[in-house]
Amino acid sequence: MLAAESPGSAFVYVSGAGADSSEMGRVMWARVRGRLENELLAKGLGPTWIFRPGFIQPMKGVRSRTQLYNALYTALSPLTRLMPRLITTTEKLGLALIRAARVGAPKEVLEFRDINRLAEAEAAYLAD
């Protein structure tokens, strides 16, 4: 229906790191996400990108209503400084999504490093 009603549109699905596009792994959630990714890419919707972020750090004072998540963000906070390339932020994810919608992405399935690179490119474009 999307392709018929909006033939020039693009589709972005935010999945998750660890999704299993082979659909053969032992972890059910990863197989289910992988199968959905495969089905979306096969649908012929036009440009389709699958974003697979891992740890997403909330920015600008945003806090979860779930206290466990807030505790995890606090506990994992040192990792954001030690391994900044393995983590993305809500701001970077947003910039990367905008970049993909605006000019496209270099490949169909984007892992956290790809997401961060797209975000950097969009930030540079906005700074010009």
N, CA, C and O atoms as CSV, one atom per row, in Angstrom:
chain,resi,resn,atom,element,x,y,z
A,1,MET,N,N,0.822,-1.182,0.000
A,1,MET,CA,C,0.000,0.000,0.000
A,1,MET,C,C,0.873,1.256,0.000
A,1,MET,O,O,0.589,2.213,-0.719
A,2,LEU,N,N,1.935,1.247,0.809
A,2,LEU,CA,C,2.834,2.397,0.850
A,2,LEU,C,C,3.426,2.670,-0.529
A,2,LEU,O,O,3.418,3.808,-0.997
A,3,ALA,N,N,3.936,1.630,-1.174
A,3,ALA,CA,C,4.563,1.799,-2.489
A,3,ALA,C,C,3.552,2.301,-3.512
A,3,ALA,O,O,3.894,3.123,-4.362
A,4,ALA,N,N,2.313,1.821,-3.445
A,4,ALA,CA,C,1.287,2.240,-4.399
A,4,ALA,C,C,0.854,3.686,-4.167
A,4,ALA,O,O,0.661,4.436,-5.124
A,5,GLU,N,N,0.702,4.072,-2.926
A,5,GLU,CA,C,0.207,5.410,-2.591
A,5,GLU,C,C,1.296,6.483,-2.626
A,5,GLU,O,O,1.018,7.648,-2.911
A,6,SER,N,N,2.525,6.086,-2.336
A,6,SER,CA,C,3.650,7.033,-2.290
A,6,SER,C,C,4.840,6.445,-3.031
A,6,SER,O,O,5.809,6.025,-2.399
A,7,PRO,N,N,4.787,6.405,-4.361
A,7,PRO,CA,C,5.826,5.710,-5.117
A,7,PRO,C,C,7.232,6.279,-4.954
A,7,PRO,O,O,8.199,5.552,-5.184
A,8,GLY,N,N,7.386,7.511,-4.579
A,8,GLY,CA,C,8.716,8.087,-4.436
A,8,GLY,C,C,9.247,8.055,-3.017
A,8,GLY,O,O,10.290,8.647,-2.741
A,9,SER,N,N,8.560,7.381,-2.115
A,9,SER,CA,C,8.953,7.421,-0.706
A,9,SER,C,C,10.084,6.445,-0.393
A,9,SER,O,O,10.357,5.506,-1.141
A,10,ALA,N,N,10.716,6.702,0.723
A,10,ALA,CA,C,11.752,5.827,1.256
A,10,ALA,C,C,11.234,5.247,2.564
A,10,ALA,O,O,10.326,5.810,3.176
A,11,PHE,N,N,11.803,4.126,2.996
A,11,PHE,CA,C,11.355,3.471,4.217
A,11,PHE,C,C,12.559,3.205,5.104
A,11,PHE,O,O,13.573,2.673,4.650
A,12,VAL,N,N,12.440,3.578,6.371
A,12,VAL,CA,C,13.496,3.323,7.344
A,12,VAL,C,C,12.898,2.522,8.499
A,12,VAL,O,O,11.878,2.908,9.070
A,13,TYR,N,N,13.536,1.416,8.835
A,13,TYR,CA,C,13.117,0.587,9.961
A,13,TYR,C,C,14.236,0.597,10.992
A,13,TYR,O,O,15.383,0.275,10.680
A,14,VAL,N,N,13.900,0.967,12.216
A,14,VAL,CA,C,14.884,0.935,13.296
A,14,VAL,C,C,14.735,-0.413,13.978
A,14,VAL,O,O,13.745,-0.673,14.663
A,15,SER,N,N,15.719,-1.258,13.783
A,15,SER,CA,C,15.730,-2.617,14.299
A,15,SER,C,C,16.568,-2.634,15.572
A,15,SER,O,O,16.232,-1.940,16.531
A,16,GLY,N,N,17.618,-3.387,15.604
A,16,GLY,CA,C,18.481,-3.427,16.768
A,16,GLY,C,C,19.745,-4.212,16.479
A,16,GLY,O,O,19.752,-5.124,15.652
A,17,ALA,N,N,20.809,-3.847,17.169
A,17,ALA,CA,C,22.069,-4.579,17.030
A,17,ALA,C,C,21.817,-6.038,17.405
A,17,ALA,O,O,21.105,-6.334,18.365
A,18,GLY,N,N,22.401,-6.920,16.647
A,18,GLY,CA,C,22.242,-8.338,16.936
A,18,GLY,C,C,21.109,-9.003,16.174
A,18,GLY,O,O,20.910,-10.211,16.302
A,19,ALA,N,N,20.355,-8.233,15.378
A,19,ALA,CA,C,19.309,-8.851,14.574
A,19,ALA,C,C,19.955,-9.894,13.657
A,19,ALA,O,O,21.054,-9.683,13.143
A,20,ASP,N,N,19.268,-11.009,13.460
A,20,ASP,CA,C,19.833,-12.149,12.742
A,20,ASP,C,C,19.165,-12.305,11.382
A,20,ASP,O,O,18.111,-12.932,11.273
A,21,SER,N,N,19.774,-11.739,10.352
A,21,SER,CA,C,19.173,-11.804,9.021
A,21,SER,C,C,19.280,-13.195,8.402
A,21,SER,O,O,18.664,-13.454,7.367
A,22,SER,N,N,20.050,-14.095,9.015
A,22,SER,CA,C,20.083,-15.479,8.524
A,22,SER,C,C,18.822,-16.227,8.964
A,22,SER,O,O,18.466,-17.253,8.385
A,23,GLU,N,N,18.156,-15.706,9.988
A,23,GLU,CA,C,16.933,-16.294,10.565
A,23,GLU,C,C,17.171,-17.692,11.126
A,23,GLU,O,O,16.232,-18.473,11.276
A,24,MET,N,N,18.437,-18.007,11.437
A,24,MET,CA,C,18.783,-19.354,11.887
A,24,MET,C,C,19.372,-19.380,13.300
A,24,MET,O,O,19.633,-20.456,13.836
A,25,GLY,N,N,19.581,-18.228,13.898
A,25,GLY,CA,C,20.244,-18.174,15.192
A,25,GLY,C,C,19.406,-18.750,16.322
A,25,GLY,O,O,18.247,-19.119,16.133
A,26,ARG,N,N,20.007,-18.819,17.483
A,26,ARG,CA,C,19.353,-19.418,18.650
A,26,ARG,C,C,18.450,-18.440,19.385
A,26,ARG,O,O,17.572,-18.863,20.137
A,27,VAL,N,N,18.649,-17.141,19.182
A,27,VAL,CA,C,17.895,-16.141,19.937
A,27,VAL,C,C,16.650,-15.723,19.142
A,27,VAL,O,O,16.755,-15.200,18.032
A,28,MET,N,N,15.478,-15.961,19.729
A,28,MET,CA,C,14.234,-15.742,18.993
A,28,MET,C,C,14.046,-14.291,18.572
A,28,MET,O,O,13.701,-14.036,17.419
A,29,TRP,N,N,14.263,-13.325,19.477
A,29,TRP,CA,C,14.012,-11.926,19.105
A,29,TRP,C,C,14.897,-11.518,17.928
A,29,TRP,O,O,14.471,-10.738,17.076
A,30,ALA,N,N,16.131,-12.041,17.874
A,30,ALA,CA,C,17.053,-11.700,16.787
A,30,ALA,C,C,16.578,-12.314,15.472
A,30,ALA,O,O,16.683,-11.678,14.423
A,31,ARG,N,N,16.060,-13.535,15.515
A,31,ARG,CA,C,15.519,-14.167,14.304
A,31,ARG,C,C,14.295,-13.416,13.793
A,31,ARG,O,O,14.159,-13.185,12.591
A,32,VAL,N,N,13.399,-13.035,14.714
A,32,VAL,CA,C,12.176,-12.326,14.327
A,32,VAL,C,C,12.520,-10.988,13.685
A,32,VAL,O,O,11.971,-10.638,12.641
A,33,ARG,N,N,13.424,-10.245,14.307
A,33,ARG,CA,C,13.833,-8.959,13.715
A,33,ARG,C,C,14.513,-9.163,12.371
A,33,ARG,O,O,14.274,-8.406,11.430
A,34,GLY,N,N,15.359,-10.183,12.276
A,34,GLY,CA,C,16.034,-10.479,11.021
A,34,GLY,C,C,15.053,-10.831,9.922
A,34,GLY,O,O,15.209,-10.390,8.783
A,35,ARG,N,N,14.040,-11.626,10.252
A,35,ARG,CA,C,13.037,-11.992,9.244
A,35,ARG,C,C,12.269,-10.762,8.777
A,35,ARG,O,O,12.024,-10.605,7.580
A,36,LEU,N,N,11.884,-9.884,9.709
A,36,LEU,CA,C,11.183,-8.661,9.325
A,36,LEU,C,C,12.069,-7.787,8.436
A,36,LEU,O,O,11.600,-7.239,7.438
A,37,GLU,N,N,13.348,-7.655,8.797
A,37,GLU,CA,C,14.280,-6.894,7.964
A,37,GLU,C,C,14.323,-7.470,6.547
A,37,GLU,O,O,14.239,-6.728,5.568
A,38,ASN,N,N,14.453,-8.783,6.443
A,38,ASN,CA,C,14.520,-9.435,5.131
A,38,ASN,C,C,13.247,-9.192,4.329
A,38,ASN,O,O,13.308,-8.920,3.130
A,39,GLU,N,N,12.098,-9.288,4.989
A,39,GLU,CA,C,10.827,-9.067,4.299
A,39,GLU,C,C,10.705,-7.628,3.816
A,39,GLU,O,O,10.237,-7.386,2.704
A,40,LEU,N,N,11.122,-6.674,4.642
A,40,LEU,CA,C,11.054,-5.270,4.231
A,40,LEU,C,C,11.953,-4.998,3.028
A,40,LEU,O,O,11.559,-4.293,2.100
A,41,LEU,N,N,13.154,-5.557,3.047
A,41,LEU,CA,C,14.074,-5.344,1.929
A,41,LEU,C,C,13.579,-6.012,0.643
A,41,LEU,O,O,13.889,-5.547,-0.454
A,42,ALA,N,N,12.820,-7.088,0.771
A,42,ALA,CA,C,12.321,-7.807,-0.399
A,42,ALA,C,C,11.030,-7.211,-0.964
A,42,ALA,O,O,10.632,-7.551,-2.078
A,43,LYS,N,N,10.377,-6.331,-0.215
A,43,LYS,CA,C,9.071,-5.803,-0.619
A,43,LYS,C,C,9.118,-4.883,-1.833
A,43,LYS,O,O,8.110,-4.727,-2.522
A,44,GLY,N,N,10.257,-4.278,-2.107
A,44,GLY,CA,C,10.319,-3.345,-3.222
A,44,GLY,C,C,9.633,-2.027,-2.913
A,44,GLY,O,O,8.956,-1.457,-3.768
A,45,LEU,N,N,9.805,-1.549,-1.701
A,45,LEU,CA,C,9.171,-0.307,-1.276
A,45,LEU,C,C,9.868,0.935,-1.817
A,45,LEU,O,O,9.419,2.052,-1.562
A,46,GLY,N,N,10.923,0.764,-2.536
A,46,GLY,CA,C,11.775,1.892,-2.894
A,46,GLY,C,C,12.974,1.838,-1.978
A,46,GLY,O,O,13.234,0.800,-1.370
A,47,PRO,N,N,13.705,2.917,-1.864
A,47,PRO,CA,C,14.873,2.894,-0.967
A,47,PRO,C,C,14.444,2.489,0.448
A,47,PRO,O,O,13.556,3.102,1.041
A,48,THR,N,N,15.087,1.454,0.970
A,48,THR,CA,C,14.776,0.954,2.315
A,48,THR,C,C,16.077,0.800,3.077
A,48,THR,O,O,17.042,0.218,2.581
A,49,TRP,N,N,16.088,1.332,4.289
A,49,TRP,CA,C,17.271,1.221,5.142
A,49,TRP,C,C,16.873,0.631,6.476
A,49,TRP,O,O,15.834,0.969,7.042
A,50,ILE,N,N,17.720,-0.258,6.968
A,50,ILE,CA,C,17.543,-0.901,8.259
A,50,ILE,C,C,18.611,-0.331,9.182
A,50,ILE,O,O,19.803,-0.495,8.923
A,51,PHE,N,N,18.200,0.331,10.250
A,51,PHE,CA,C,19.128,0.865,11.244
A,51,PHE,C,C,19.196,-0.124,12.400
A,51,PHE,O,O,18.168,-0.544,12.931
A,52,ARG,N,N,20.419,-0.493,12.786
A,52,ARG,CA,C,20.629,-1.432,13.893
A,52,ARG,C,C,21.464,-0.790,15.001
A,52,ARG,O,O,22.625,-1.152,15.194
A,53,PRO,N,N,20.885,0.143,15.716
A,53,PRO,CA,C,21.658,0.731,16.818
A,53,PRO,C,C,21.804,-0.267,17.956
A,53,PRO,O,O,20.986,-1.170,18.129
A,54,GLY,N,N,22.862,-0.081,18.719
A,54,GLY,CA,C,23.061,-0.882,19.921
A,54,GLY,C,C,22.648,-0.041,21.119
A,54,GLY,O,O,21.466,0.239,21.313
A,55,PHE,N,N,23.611,0.351,21.907
A,55,PHE,CA,C,23.346,1.200,23.064
A,55,PHE,C,C,23.072,2.620,22.574
A,55,PHE,O,O,23.896,3.211,21.876
A,56,ILE,N,N,21.915,3.163,22.943
A,56,ILE,CA,C,21.553,4.532,22.572
A,56,ILE,C,C,21.507,5.358,23.849
A,56,ILE,O,O,20.661,5.138,24.716
A,57,GLN,N,N,22.422,6.305,23.954
A,57,GLN,CA,C,22.486,7.153,25.133
A,57,GLN,C,C,21.523,8.328,24.972
A,57,GLN,O,O,21.622,9.085,24.006
A,58,PRO,N,N,20.583,8.484,25.925
A,58,PRO,CA,C,19.682,9.635,25.846
A,58,PRO,C,C,20.452,10.928,26.122
A,58,PRO,O,O,21.396,10.942,26.912
A,59,MET,N,N,20.045,11.993,25.473
A,59,MET,CA,C,20.751,13.273,25.606
A,59,MET,C,C,19.806,14.361,26.114
A,59,MET,O,O,18.590,14.184,26.182
A,60,LYS,N,N,20.415,15.491,26.466
A,60,LYS,CA,C,19.707,16.708,26.865
A,60,LYS,C,C,18.754,16.491,28.036
A,60,LYS,O,O,17.638,17.011,28.046
A,61,GLY,N,N,19.202,15.725,29.013
A,61,GLY,CA,C,18.421,15.554,30.234
A,61,GLY,C,C,17.248,14.606,30.135
A,61,GLY,O,O,16.472,14.490,31.083
A,62,VAL,N,N,17.101,13.929,29.018
A,62,VAL,CA,C,15.997,12.982,28.866
A,62,VAL,C,C,16.236,11.811,29.806
A,62,VAL,O,O,17.341,11.272,29.878
A,63,ARG,N,N,15.198,11.426,30.517
A,63,ARG,CA,C,15.282,10.301,31.439
A,63,ARG,C,C,14.122,9.364,31.178
A,63,ARG,O,O,13.021,9.795,30.837
A,64,SER,N,N,14.378,8.098,31.339
A,64,SER,CA,C,13.346,7.088,31.152
A,64,SER,C,C,12.401,7.077,32.347
A,64,SER,O,O,12.783,7.440,33.460
A,65,ARG,N,N,11.175,6.661,32.105
A,65,ARG,CA,C,10.228,6.465,33.212
A,65,ARG,C,C,10.531,5.158,33.941
A,65,ARG,O,O,10.031,4.924,35.041
A,66,THR,N,N,11.351,4.310,33.325
A,66,THR,CA,C,11.720,3.029,33.919
A,66,THR,C,C,13.013,3.217,34.712
A,66,THR,O,O,14.067,3.483,34.136
A,67,GLN,N,N,12.928,3.082,36.010
A,67,GLN,CA,C,14.071,3.330,36.884
A,67,GLN,C,C,15.247,2.409,36.577
A,67,GLN,O,O,16.401,2.821,36.690
A,68,LEU,N,N,14.965,1.165,36.189
A,68,LEU,CA,C,16.042,0.240,35.851
A,68,LEU,C,C,16.871,0.782,34.691
A,68,LEU,O,O,18.098,0.685,34.713
A,69,TYR,N,N,16.220,1.347,33.687
A,69,TYR,CA,C,16.948,1.918,32.556
A,69,TYR,C,C,17.828,3.073,33.012
A,69,TYR,O,O,18.976,3.188,32.584
A,70,ASN,N,N,17.295,3.929,33.879
A,70,ASN,CA,C,18.089,5.047,34.382
A,70,ASN,C,C,19.316,4.550,35.137
A,70,ASN,O,O,20.397,5.126,35.022
A,71,ALA,N,N,19.148,3.488,35.902
A,71,ALA,CA,C,20.281,2.914,36.638
A,71,ALA,C,C,21.307,2.342,35.652
A,71,ALA,O,O,22.512,2.495,35.847
A,72,LEU,N,N,20.825,1.689,34.602
A,72,LEU,CA,C,21.742,1.144,33.591
A,72,LEU,C,C,22.496,2.251,32.863
A,72,LEU,O,O,23.701,2.136,32.635
A,73,TYR,N,N,21.791,3.327,32.495
A,73,TYR,CA,C,22.465,4.440,31.827
A,73,TYR,C,C,23.554,5.024,32.716
A,73,TYR,O,O,24.641,5.356,32.242
A,74,THR,N,N,23.263,5.147,33.994
A,74,THR,CA,C,24.250,5.669,34.939
A,74,THR,C,C,25.432,4.713,35.064
A,74,THR,O,O,26.586,5.139,35.035
A,75,ALA,N,N,25.141,3.422,35.204
A,75,ALA,CA,C,26.203,2.426,35.370
A,75,ALA,C,C,27.064,2.312,34.117
A,75,ALA,O,O,28.276,2.121,34.216
A,76,LEU,N,N,26.455,2.428,32.947
A,76,LEU,CA,C,27.191,2.276,31.699
A,76,LEU,C,C,27.792,3.580,31.194
A,76,LEU,O,O,28.482,3.594,30.175
A,77,SER,N,N,27.539,4.652,31.886
A,77,SER,CA,C,28.040,5.959,31.466
A,77,SER,C,C,29.541,5.989,31.218
A,77,SER,O,O,29.968,6.611,30.245
A,78,PRO,N,N,30.368,5.348,32.048
A,78,PRO,CA,C,31.811,5.356,31.755
A,78,PRO,C,C,32.150,4.736,30.398
A,78,PRO,O,O,33.124,5.138,29.761
A,79,LEU,N,N,31.357,3.765,29.954
A,79,LEU,CA,C,31.608,3.145,28.649
A,79,LEU,C,C,31.465,4.154,27.514
A,79,LEU,O,O,32.150,4.053,26.497
A,80,THR,N,N,30.581,5.117,27.690
A,80,THR,CA,C,30.375,6.099,26.623
A,80,THR,C,C,31.641,6.909,26.380
A,80,THR,O,O,31.881,7.371,25.265
A,81,ARG,N,N,32.442,7.080,27.411
A,81,ARG,CA,C,33.708,7.801,27.252
A,81,ARG,C,C,34.831,6.876,26.785
A,81,ARG,O,O,35.722,7.305,26.052
A,82,LEU,N,N,34.793,5.609,27.207
A,82,LEU,CA,C,35.847,4.662,26.848
A,82,LEU,C,C,35.680,4.115,25.426
A,82,LEU,O,O,36.668,3.861,24.737
A,83,MET,N,N,34.444,3.936,24.997
A,83,MET,CA,C,34.183,3.353,23.677
A,83,MET,C,C,33.141,4.164,22.915
A,83,MET,O,O,32.066,3.650,22.606
A,84,PRO,N,N,33.441,5.420,22.608
A,84,PRO,CA,C,32.419,6.263,21.980
A,84,PRO,C,C,31.969,5.783,20.607
A,84,PRO,O,O,30.869,6.127,20.172
A,85,ARG,N,N,32.783,5.003,19.917
A,85,ARG,CA,C,32.403,4.532,18.581
A,85,ARG,C,C,31.430,3.354,18.648
A,85,ARG,O,O,30.813,3.017,17.638
A,86,LEU,N,N,31.279,2.725,19.811
A,86,LEU,CA,C,30.384,1.585,19.951
A,86,LEU,C,C,28.992,1.986,20.434
A,86,LEU,O,O,28.124,1.137,20.642
A,87,ILE,N,N,28.799,3.265,20.605
A,87,ILE,CA,C,27.569,3.790,21.195
A,87,ILE,C,C,27.068,4.906,20.301
A,87,ILE,O,O,27.857,5.614,19.674
A,88,THR,N,N,25.771,5.058,20.245
A,88,THR,CA,C,25.219,6.226,19.573
A,88,THR,C,C,24.349,6.971,20.574
A,88,THR,O,O,24.063,6.458,21.656
A,89,THR,N,N,23.937,8.153,20.226
A,89,THR,CA,C,23.088,8.955,21.102
A,89,THR,C,C,21.763,9.199,20.399
A,89,THR,O,O,21.629,8.957,19.200
A,90,THR,N,N,20.801,9.674,21.147
A,90,THR,CA,C,19.515,10.006,20.540
A,90,THR,C,C,19.702,11.083,19.472
A,90,THR,O,O,19.031,11.055,18.440
A,91,GLU,N,N,20.605,12.027,19.713
A,91,GLU,CA,C,20.858,13.087,18.727
A,91,GLU,C,C,21.479,12.524,17.449
A,91,GLU,O,O,21.061,12.871,16.345
A,92,LYS,N,N,22.478,11.655,17.606
A,92,LYS,CA,C,23.128,11.067,16.431
A,92,LYS,C,C,22.170,10.190,15.642
A,92,LYS,O,O,22.172,10.219,14.411
A,93,LEU,N,N,21.358,9.416,16.332
A,93,LEU,CA,C,20.389,8.575,15.643
A,93,LEU,C,C,19.422,9.439,14.839
A,93,LEU,O,O,19.110,9.123,13.691
A,94,GLY,N,N,18.951,10.519,15.434
A,94,GLY,CA,C,18.050,11.428,14.731
A,94,GLY,C,C,18.693,12.044,13.503
A,94,GLY,O,O,18.081,12.099,12.436
A,95,LEU,N,N,19.933,12.509,13.652
A,95,LEU,CA,C,20.644,13.092,12.508
A,95,LEU,C,C,20.843,12.062,11.392
A,95,LEU,O,O,20.695,12.382,10.212
A,96,ALA,N,N,21.175,10.835,11.769
A,96,ALA,CA,C,21.390,9.779,10.773
A,96,ALA,C,C,20.095,9.442,10.046
A,96,ALA,O,O,20.111,9.221,8.835
A,97,LEU,N,N,18.988,9.399,10.753
A,97,LEU,CA,C,17.697,9.129,10.123
A,97,LEU,C,C,17.339,10.238,9.138
A,97,LEU,O,O,16.840,9.969,8.046
A,98,ILE,N,N,17.592,11.466,9.525
A,98,ILE,CA,C,17.332,12.599,8.634
A,98,ILE,C,C,18.221,12.507,7.399
A,98,ILE,O,O,17.762,12.734,6.279
A,99,ARG,N,N,19.494,12.174,7.603
A,99,ARG,CA,C,20.434,12.062,6.475
A,99,ARG,C,C,19.972,10.989,5.482
A,99,ARG,O,O,19.985,11.209,4.271
A,100,ALA,N,N,19.568,9.837,6.001
A,100,ALA,CA,C,19.110,8.760,5.120
A,100,ALA,C,C,17.875,9.199,4.338
A,100,ALA,O,O,17.775,8.941,3.138
A,101,ALA,N,N,16.952,9.848,5.000
A,101,ALA,CA,C,15.735,10.297,4.319
A,101,ALA,C,C,16.042,11.395,3.300
A,101,ALA,O,O,15.409,11.464,2.246
A,102,ARG,N,N,16.997,12.237,3.612
A,102,ARG,CA,C,17.298,13.383,2.753
A,102,ARG,C,C,18.150,13.013,1.541
A,102,ARG,O,O,17.844,13.430,0.424
A,103,VAL,N,N,19.220,12.232,1.747
A,103,VAL,CA,C,20.139,11.935,0.635
A,103,VAL,C,C,20.430,10.445,0.454
A,103,VAL,O,O,21.119,10.066,-0.494
A,104,GLY,N,N,19.924,9.609,1.334
A,104,GLY,CA,C,20.187,8.184,1.232
A,104,GLY,C,C,21.295,7.734,2.163
A,104,GLY,O,O,21.848,8.526,2.925
A,105,ALA,N,N,21.605,6.468,2.091
A,105,ALA,CA,C,22.633,5.868,2.935
A,105,ALA,C,C,23.502,4.968,2.063
A,105,ALA,O,O,23.052,4.510,1.013
A,106,PRO,N,N,24.739,4.708,2.484
A,106,PRO,CA,C,25.664,3.938,1.641
A,106,PRO,C,C,25.320,2.461,1.495
A,106,PRO,O,O,25.789,1.814,0.559
A,107,LYS,N,N,24.516,1.916,2.397
A,107,LYS,CA,C,24.117,0.513,2.299
A,107,LYS,C,C,22.760,0.326,2.964
A,107,LYS,O,O,22.276,1.222,3.655
A,108,GLU,N,N,22.158,-0.815,2.762
A,108,GLU,CA,C,20.799,-1.031,3.264
A,108,GLU,C,C,20.733,-1.291,4.764
A,108,GLU,O,O,19.807,-0.826,5.429
A,109,VAL,N,N,21.693,-2.023,5.304
A,109,VAL,CA,C,21.707,-2.360,6.733
A,109,VAL,C,C,22.833,-1.574,7.379
A,109,VAL,O,O,24.001,-1.727,7.022
A,110,LEU,N,N,22.465,-0.728,8.339
A,110,LEU,CA,C,23.434,0.178,8.969
A,110,LEU,C,C,23.605,-0.175,10.438
A,110,LEU,O,O,22.652,-0.146,11.216
A,111,GLU,N,N,24.848,-0.509,10.803
A,111,GLU,CA,C,25.197,-0.796,12.187
A,111,GLU,C,C,25.584,0.521,12.868
A,111,GLU,O,O,25.580,1.574,12.231
A,112,PHE,N,N,25.919,0.460,14.164
A,112,PHE,CA,C,26.156,1.685,14.928
A,112,PHE,C,C,27.239,2.575,14.326
A,112,PHE,O,O,27.102,3.798,14.336
A,113,ARG,N,N,28.306,1.988,13.805
A,113,ARG,CA,C,29.368,2.812,13.197
A,113,ARG,C,C,28.849,3.560,11.974
A,113,ARG,O,O,29.163,4.733,11.771
A,114,ASP,N,N,28.051,2.868,11.161
A,114,ASP,CA,C,27.461,3.495,9.979
A,114,ASP,C,C,26.504,4.614,10.395
A,114,ASP,O,O,26.465,5.676,9.773
A,115,ILE,N,N,25.740,4.364,11.445
A,115,ILE,CA,C,24.790,5.358,11.954
A,115,ILE,C,C,25.547,6.598,12.397
A,115,ILE,O,O,25.154,7.718,12.069
A,116,ASN,N,N,26.627,6.404,13.138
A,116,ASN,CA,C,27.408,7.547,13.617
A,116,ASN,C,C,28.048,8.318,12.459
A,116,ASN,O,O,28.128,9.546,12.501
A,117,ARG,N,N,28.503,7.600,11.425
A,117,ARG,CA,C,29.085,8.285,10.253
A,117,ARG,C,C,28.032,9.120,9.521
A,117,ARG,O,O,28.302,10.249,9.110
A,118,LEU,N,N,26.844,8.563,9.364
A,118,LEU,CA,C,25.763,9.332,8.729
A,118,LEU,C,C,25.444,10.576,9.552
A,118,LEU,O,O,25.232,11.655,8.999
A,119,ALA,N,N,25.411,10.422,10.868
A,119,ALA,CA,C,25.130,11.559,11.743
A,119,ALA,C,C,26.193,12.637,11.604
A,119,ALA,O,O,25.876,13.825,11.552
A,120,GLU,N,N,27.454,12.225,11.543
A,120,GLU,CA,C,28.544,13.199,11.376
A,120,GLU,C,C,28.412,13.939,10.051
A,120,GLU,O,O,28.647,15.146,9.987
A,121,ALA,N,N,28.039,13.225,8.996
A,121,ALA,CA,C,27.872,13.862,7.688
A,121,ALA,C,C,26.719,14.868,7.717
A,121,ALA,O,O,26.821,15.952,7.143
A,122,GLU,N,N,25.643,14.511,8.378
A,122,GLU,CA,C,24.496,15.421,8.448
A,122,GLU,C,C,24.822,16.629,9.323
A,122,GLU,O,O,24.419,17.748,9.005
A,123,ALA,N,N,25.543,16.417,10.419
A,123,ALA,CA,C,25.945,17.541,11.276
A,123,ALA,C,C,26.840,18.498,10.505
A,123,ALA,O,O,26.698,19.715,10.629
A,124,ALA,N,N,27.765,17.959,9.706
A,124,ALA,CA,C,28.648,18.814,8.891
A,124,ALA,C,C,27.833,19.592,7.854
A,124,ALA,O,O,28.085,20.773,7.619
A,125,TYR,N,N,26.869,18.931,7.246
A,125,TYR,CA,C,25.991,19.614,6.264
A,125,TYR,C,C,25.235,20.751,6.934
A,125,TYR,O,O,25.141,21.844,6.377
A,126,LEU,N,N,24.696,20.506,8.119
A,126,LEU,CA,C,23.933,21.536,8.828
A,126,LEU,C,C,24.814,22.688,9.297
A,126,LEU,O,O,24.352,23.822,9.424
A,127,ALA,N,N,26.088,22.389,9.555
A,127,ALA,CA,C,27.010,23.439,10.026
A,127,ALA,C,C,27.435,24.377,8.905
A,127,ALA,O,O,27.832,25.513,9.166
A,128,ASP,N,N,27.355,23.911,7.651
A,128,ASP,CA,C,27.755,24.740,6.508
A,128,ASP,C,C,26.794,25.856,6.227
A,128,ASP,O,O,27.004,26.632,5.295
